[in-house]
Amino acid sequence: MEVEVTTKSNTKTSYLLDPKTPVYCDAIDSAGPQEKTVPLSAVNTLTIEAWTFRDTSKDKDKKCSPCDAKKD
């Protein structure tokens, strides 16, 4: 799957990602934020407004937070 990234300075870069790549995010509903894992292939449009680095060397179960992924 090709993913095109556009930075705030309008620089565009394309990346090839495995469609099974998981997207870790917080879904927000009436109960509040709920941690979700969504396969990239299930996402039509993904807008990331904030992100953090996921350091897998320190904690194998740690997921990136906060992240704002929207699934259409």
Phi, psi and omega in degrees: 000131178269132178240128178256127180250128176244120181280172178299333179270015178065025173276127181253134178224140178254143178228149174257124181236148174292131181300341179276358180302126180281147174249120179263128183205172175252115174275137182249121176225192184297337179274354181105190182292134179234125179292131182229152171238123183235131175292139182305327181294342180272356185261128176274312180227130180235120177242120180252117182258341177208152180204164172224159179284136177262107181268098183281347181286334182270322185211110184296334183264357183286135178247153182292141181202139355277156171216145185240088179256132180248130180254123177261000000 
